[in-house]
Amino acid sequence: MAAGQTLFDITTRAMQGINEVFQKDRPDLVLVHGDTTTTFAGALAAFYHQIPVGHVEAGLRTHDIYSPFPEEMNRRLTGGIATLHFAPTPTAHDNLAAEGVPERRIFVTGNTVIDALHHTVRPDYVLPPELSQVDFEHHRVLLVTTHRRENLGEPMRHVYRAIHDIVDEMGDVEVVFPVHRNPKVREIVREELGGLAHVHLIDPLEYEPFANLMARVDIVLTDSGGIQEEAPALGKPVLVLRDTTERPEAVTAGTVHLIGTAQERVYAETKRLLTDQAAYAAMAEAVNPIRRWGGGTPHHRGDSLSRGTHPHAAGALSRRVTDRRERRGRRCRKRSQCRRGWQMPCAPLGCLGGRHLLCRLSRHLPLSRPMRR
């Protein structure tokens, strides 16, 4: 991250760096994840090199190109380039289908974010030293994250003032706030929340400590997209500091509430969860729809999806998938043919190695050139 960097700076630097990689090691397939500017830059660079793209977490939509900005357009443009679309939920599948993406190129895989949580969160995990002063045992703890460009300025200020009011009013509430490195965010945070005894302003955490921190707090306030999936999987109510979301399943299920950034609304919704046990339990105990589709391992998600009730749950993948237990230990009967190139078919899911995964996908790719080892 460079001081004062813009979206233009991020995009051009990412494109140049990725171009150098593709020139040196030309891949057979490029996988990009999510909706960041580097996701779009990676997809566009692959397109310029005529390399097919697989988009992981495809199909999320708010249908407002400026909310979130620039993520909504990043994922739409990436979807326009992608050959393979790995949708996390049936709703994401339906969004892609409505945009004209062929059914055979859409795979409902579940969510890799939830998979990562299952491997990361541990009850014996020791949080970093900067959190040693937080009284998780006797106090209720709020986790706050904000970084969205559309919330910069007064919207963020309103959120922080509501948090200030909550901490002033309730002596048993603490706030942990990993502050984004954007100088504009940090300046407002210092002005509104700096110096408060029960507000812990810390630097952003790596994924492992952050995930384990989420598991120990009581309520999450965020404008992040991914946290809307992660926190409910841990049984944590999420108040989303936005007016739109690309994850409507969570809103419908009641695991998250969209509350915007108005000071009065943020204060009222946060206080309600802190004082109304029934309201808190309703969110904390709601079934997380992202968890439902996130079990197992994405590359063999077909056998878990086939047990679902949604018409797409047992879609194109599961029709080609046999029980994984029958495949365990079996070598691909056409291993030598797999090595010869895209045009040679691989036995249906006969092996699970990365190269053979590409062979299995090859029938969906408009390629005839051989794969390099």
C-alpha positions in Angstrom: 0.0 0.0 0.0 1.4 3.4 -1.0 0.5 6.7 0.7 -2.4 8.4 -1.1 -2.8 5.6 -3.7 -5.9 5.6 -5.9 -7.9 3.0 -7.7 -6.0 3.9 -10.8 -2.7 3.3 -9.0 -3.8 -0.1 -7.6 -5.1 -1.3 -11.0 -2.1 -0.3 -13.1 0.4 -1.6 -10.6 -1.4 -4.9 -10.3 -1.8 -5.3 -14.0 1.9 -4.6 -14.6 3.0 -7.1 -11.9 0.6 -9.8 -13.1 1.7 -9.3 -16.7 5.3 -10.1 -15.7 4.2 -13.3 -14.0 2.1 -14.4 -17.0 4.9 -13.6 -19.4 7.3 -15.8 -17.4 5.0 -18.7 -16.4 2.1 -18.8 -18.7 -0.6 -20.7 -16.7 -3.3 -22.9 -18.2 -6.0 -21.4 -16.0 -6.2 -18.4 -13.7 -8.3 -18.5 -10.6 -9.4 -15.2 -9.1 -11.3 -14.8 -5.8 -13.9 -12.3 -4.7 -14.3 -8.7 -5.8 -11.2 -6.7 -5.0 -9.5 -4.4 -7.6 -6.7 -7.0 -7.8 -9.3 -9.7 -8.6 -10.5 -7.7 -11.6 -6.9 -6.8 -12.6 -5.9 -10.5 -12.5 -8.9 -11.4 -14.6 -8.2 -8.7 -17.1 -4.5 -9.5 -17.4 -5.5 -13.2 -18.0 -7.9 -12.1 -20.7 -5.2 -10.0 -22.5 -3.0 -13.2 -22.5 -6.0 -15.3 -23.7 -5.8 -17.4 -20.6 -9.2 -18.7 -19.3 -10.4 -17.5 -15.9 -12.2 -19.2 -13.1 -14.0 -16.8 -10.7 -14.3 -18.1 -7.1 -17.2 -16.4 -5.1 -18.9 -15.5 -8.4 -22.5 -14.2 -8.7 -22.7 -11.9 -5.7 -24.7 -8.8 -6.6 -26.3 -5.7 -5.0 -27.4 -4.4 -8.4 -26.0 -1.0 -7.6 -22.7 -0.3 -9.3 -21.7 2.3 -6.6 -22.5 0.2 -3.6 -20.2 -1.3 -2.6 -17.7 0.8 -4.6 -15.8 -0.4 -6.6 -16.4 -4.0 -5.6 -19.8 -4.4 -7.3 -18.4 -3.4 -10.6 -15.2 -5.4 -10.0 -17.2 -8.6 -9.7 -19.5 -7.9 -12.6 -16.5 -7.2 -14.9 -14.7 -10.2 -13.6 -17.8 -12.3 -14.4 -17.8 -11.0 -17.9 -14.3 -12.3 -18.4 -14.6 -15.6 -16.6 -15.1 -19.0 -18.3 -15.9 -20.9 -15.1 -18.1 -19.4 -12.3 -17.8 -20.9 -8.8 -20.9 -19.6 -7.1 -21.1 -19.9 -3.3 -24.9 -20.1 -3.0 -28.0 -20.9 -5.2 -28.8 -17.2 -5.1 -25.5 -16.4 -6.7 -26.1 -19.1 -9.2 -29.4 -17.5 -10.1 -27.8 -14.1 -10.5 -25.3 -15.5 -13.0 -28.0 -17.4 -14.9 -30.1 -14.2 -15.2 -27.2 -12.5 -16.7 -26.9 -15.1 -19.4 -24.1 -17.3 -18.1 -24.5 -20.8 -19.5 -25.6 -23.4 -16.9 -22.7 -25.7 -17.8 -20.2 -23.0 -16.7 -21.7 -22.4 -13.2 -20.8 -24.5 -10.3 -22.4 -24.1 -6.8 -19.5 -24.9 -4.6 -20.3 -23.5 -1.2 -18.1 -20.8 0.4 -14.4 -21.1 0.8 -14.5 -18.5 3.5 -16.5 -20.8 5.8 -14.1 -23.7 4.9 -11.2 -21.5 6.1 -12.9 -20.7 9.4 -13.3 -24.4 10.2 -9.5 -24.9 9.9 -8.6 -21.6 11.7 -10.8 -21.1 14.8 -9.6 -23.0 17.9 -10.8 -22.7 21.5 -7.2 -22.8 22.8 -5.9 -20.1 20.5 -3.9 -17.4 22.2 -4.9 -13.9 21.0 -2.1 -11.4 20.3 -0.7 -9.2 23.1 -2.6 -6.1 22.0 -5.8 -7.8 23.1 -4.6 -8.8 26.5 -6.4 -6.0 28.2 -9.8 -6.9 26.8 -12.0 -8.5 29.5 -13.8 -11.2 27.4 -15.0 -13.0 30.6 -16.8 -10.2 32.4 -17.6 -7.6 29.7 -19.6 -7.7 26.5 -17.3 -7.0 23.6 -18.1 -5.4 20.3 -15.9 -5.9 17.2 -16.0 -3.0 14.8 -14.5 -2.7 11.3 -15.0 0.0 8.7 -13.3 0.7 5.4 -15.8 1.2 2.6 -15.0 4.2 0.4 -18.7 5.1 0.2 -18.7 5.5 4.1 -15.7 7.8 4.3 -16.3 11.1 6.0 -19.5 11.9 7.8 -21.1 8.4 7.5 -18.1 6.9 9.4 -18.2 9.8 11.9 -21.8 9.1 12.7 -21.0 5.4 13.3 -18.2 6.2 15.7 -20.3 8.7 17.6 -23.0 6.1 18.2 -20.3 3.7 19.5 -19.0 6.4 21.7 -22.5 6.9 23.2 -22.9 3.1 23.8 -19.5 2.9 25.7 -20.3 6.0 27.7 -23.7 4.6 28.7 -22.8 1.0 29.4 -19.9 0.4 31.7 -19.6 -3.4 30.9 -19.1 -2.9 27.1 -15.8 -2.9 25.4 -14.9 -2.3 21.8 -12.2 -3.8 19.8 -11.5 -1.9 16.6 -8.8 -3.0 14.1 -8.4 0.3 12.3 -8.0 0.2 8.5 -4.7 1.7 7.3 -6.4 4.2 5.1 -5.2 7.6 6.6 -8.7 9.1 6.1 -10.2 6.3 8.2 -7.6 6.6 10.9 -8.0 10.4 11.2 -11.7 10.2 11.9 -11.3 7.2 14.3 -8.7 9.1 16.4 -10.9 12.2 16.5 -14.1 10.3 17.6 -12.8 7.3 19.6 -9.3 8.0 20.6 -8.5 7.9 24.3 -11.6 6.1 25.4 -10.8 3.6 28.2 -13.0 0.8 26.9 -12.2 1.3 23.2 -9.2 -0.7 21.9 -7.8 0.8 18.7 -5.4 -1.7 17.2 -3.7 -2.2 13.8 -5.3 -4.6 11.4 -4.8 -8.3 12.3 -3.7 -11.2 10.2 -6.5 -13.6 9.3 -5.8 -16.2 12.0 -6.0 -13.9 15.0 -8.9 -11.9 13.5 -11.0 -15.1 13.0 -10.3 -16.2 16.6 -11.1 -12.7 17.8 -14.5 -12.9 16.0 -15.2 -16.2 17.8 -14.8 -14.5 21.2 -16.7 -11.2 20.8 -20.5 -10.8 21.3 -21.6 -8.5 18.5 -20.0 -7.4 15.2 -20.5 -4.1 13.5 -19.0 -3.9 10.1 -19.2 -2.6 6.5 -17.3 -5.6 5.2 -18.7 -8.2 2.9 -16.8 -11.3 4.0 -17.5 -10.7 7.7 -21.2 -11.0 6.9 -20.4 -14.6 6.1 -17.8 -15.4 8.7 -19.3 -14.0 11.9 -22.8 -15.7 11.6 -20.9 -19.0 11.1 -19.5 -18.4 14.6 -22.9 -17.5 16.0 -22.3 -13.8 16.2 -25.0 -11.2 15.3 -23.8 -8.8 12.6 -25.0 -5.2 12.2 -24.0 -4.2 8.7 -23.1 -0.5 8.4 -24.4 -0.3 4.8 -27.7 0.2 3.0 -27.1 -2.7 0.5 -25.6 -6.1 0.6 -24.5 -8.7 -2.0 -25.3 -11.4 0.5 -29.1 -11.2 0.8 -29.4 -14.8 2.1 -28.0 -13.7 5.5 -30.5 -10.8 5.8 -33.4 -13.2 4.9 -32.2 -15.7 7.5 -31.9 -13.1 10.2 -28.2 -13.6 10.9 -27.3 -10.0 9.8 -29.2 -6.7 9.9 -28.6 -3.9 7.4 -28.7 -0.7 9.6 -26.8 1.9 7.5 -24.7 4.6 9.1 -27.1 7.0 10.7 -26.0 7.7 14.3 -29.4 7.2 15.9 -30.0 3.9 14.0 -26.6 2.5 14.9 -27.0 3.4 18.5 -30.5 2.0 18.7 -29.8 -1.3 17.0 -26.6 -1.9 19.0 -28.3 -1.1 22.3 -31.2 -3.4 21.4 -28.9 -6.4 21.0 -27.1 -5.5 24.3 -30.3 -5.2 26.3 -32.9 -7.5 24.7 -31.9 -11.1 25.2 -34.6 -12.4 22.9 -33.4 -10.1 20.0 -29.8 -11.2 20.5 -30.7 -14.9 20.6 -32.9 -14.6 17.5 -29.8 -13.5 15.5 -27.2 -15.6 17.2 -29.2 -18.8 16.9 -30.5 -18.2 13.4 -29.4 -20.8 10.8 -26.5 -19.3 8.8 -27.4 -20.0 5.1 -23.7 -19.5 4.1 -22.7 -22.2 6.6 -25.3 -24.6 5.0 -23.5 -24.4 1.6 -20.0 -24.1 3.1 -19.4 -27.6 4.4 -16.8 -29.9 3.0 -14.1 -29.1 0.6 -14.9 -27.0 -2.5 -13.3 -29.2 -5.1 -15.6 -32.1 -4.2 -18.6 -30.1 -3.0 -20.9 -32.0 -5.3 -21.5 -34.9 -3.0 -22.6 -32.6 -0.1 -24.7 -30.4 -2.3 -26.6 -33.3 -3.7 -28.2 -33.7 -0.3 -29.7 -30.2 -0.5 -33.3 -29.3 -1.5 -32.6 -26.4 -3.9 -33.0 -27.5 -7.5 -29.5 -26.4 -8.3 -28.0 -28.1 -5.2 -27.6 -31.3 -7.2 -26.8 -29.6 -10.5 -24.2 -30.2 -13.1 -21.5 -31.1 -10.6 -23.3 -33.7 -8.6 -24.6 -35.4 -11.7 -21.0 -36.2 -12.7 -19.8 -37.1 -9.2 -19.8 -40.5 -7.7 -19.5 -41.2 -4.0 -16.0 -39.9 -3.0 -15.4 -43.0 -0.8 -15.6 -45.2 -3.8 -12.9 -43.0 -5.5 -10.5 -42.9 -2.6 -7.2 -44.5 -3.4 -8.2 -45.0 -7.1 -5.7 -43.8 -9.6 -6.9 -42.1 -12.7 -7.2 -44.7 -15.4 -6.3 -42.2 -18.0 -3.4 -40.5 -16.3 -1.1 -40.7 -19.3 -3.8 -39.2 -21.5 -4.4 -36.4 -19.0 -0.8 -35.3 -19.4 -1.0 -35.0 -23.1 -3.3 -32.0 -23.2 -6.6 -30.3 -22.7 -8.2 -32.3 -25.5 -7.8 -35.6 -23.7 -10.5 -36.5 -21.2 -9.8 -37.5 -17.7 -11.7 -40.3 -15.9 -14.7 -38.7 -14.0 -13.2 -37.3 -10.8 -10.8 -40.3 -10.7 -8.0 -38.3 -9.1 -7.9 -35.1 -7.1 -4.5 -33.6 -7.9 -4.4 -30.0 -9.1 -3.3 -31.0 -12.6 -6.1 -33.5 -12.9 -8.6 -31.0 -11.6 -7.7 -28.9 -14.6 -8.2 -31.9 -16.8 -11.6 -32.4 -15.4 -12.5 -28.8 -16.1 -10.9 -28.9 -19.6 -14.1 -29.9 -21.2 -15.5 -26.5 -20.3 -12.6 -24.6 -21.6 -12.1 -23.5 -25.3 -8.6 -24.8 -25.4 -6.6 -27.3 -27.5 -3.1 -26.4 -26.5 -1.2 -28.9 -24.3 -0.7 -28.4 -20.6 2.8 -27.7 -19.4 4.0 -29.5 -16.4 
